[in-house]
Amino acid sequence: MRKPDKAFTMVNYLEEQLLAGAYSSGKALPSLRALMRKFGISYGTAQRGMTYLYEKYPHISKETGRGTYFIPDSKSSDENSGCSIAVFCIEPFAKSTGLYISALKGIIALAGKAGVRVERVMLGNDFHDAAFLRKVSADYSGAILLGQFDALFSRLDLPVPAVGIMMENSFGGSVSVVDLDPYLSAKLAVRYFLERKITKVKILSSANNAFVLRGNVFAMLASQQGIRCSKPVQTVRSYTPGTGYFFTSDNWAHTACLRYREQTNRDLAADHIIMGVDGKQFLQPGFSRFPTVAVDWEQIGAAAYNECIARINDPALTAKKIYLTGWFVNFPE
């Protein structure tokens, strides 16, 4: 069942609460009328949103006359108690982007149906301890690294099958990686600039492996079409009319938009030709709007889970690089 558009905010809120463990002890979920008041929606819209959740999460149970509860299925957990996955994440990343919650939704949804135990391991902002990762992951059947862990380590030899999200370095073929397809994203971005008669593009990026790859692939394809590209930089002091600006992450574009508004009280995407990548603007309220190549991060989480389970079941499997196709979204036009 497709997530109801009008109940989108309500459904996202309840999913985040479920993932955070707010209802894991059998506590009742809010009533339909409480949800109506909280999110300013009709009874029918709230009901459609809950129907979506009933279908997606089999542990959510509606009891006539009593309400809706989250009731863990102890039988399925017992049957699969031997399989467990640790999801590692740097805490500031989890708090600053809806990407973490979205990817986790995809992981939890599949794990819940299979009775696989998933535990989140939050790491501090100053985390650089590979030995700690090895020690903790050894207590699980597999590990999912949710974030840019390849920016922290040049070597990472985990004792269990591992999958990385938003990573490019596979650490010598030991870690499978799942991310937005950099080649197809670059093709969409090049087409966007060509349609606007742009022949010069500045690339803005961090030194993270996945973002560097996006910038390099874009520069290669753009040059084949006669577009001159700068070497990647982290910021620009001023924007030039007739020049395009390609941000390898929506976070970088969002930061630039905020800074531009502070300086000019105007909208960067309205004044200049800019392009972001990864669709984070659809995951966070109040995020700047600009043209981007978006991807379904819930599907990326599901793909990472499936790959992790496949490698747990067959340790001889070779690590893979799995890229999901994105789609172009044109804001603010």
Summary of the structure (lengths in Angstrom):
residues: 333
radius of gyration: 21.5
end to end distance: 30.0
largest distance: 67.2
contacts: 1078
relative contact order: 0.12
helix: 43%
strand: 20%
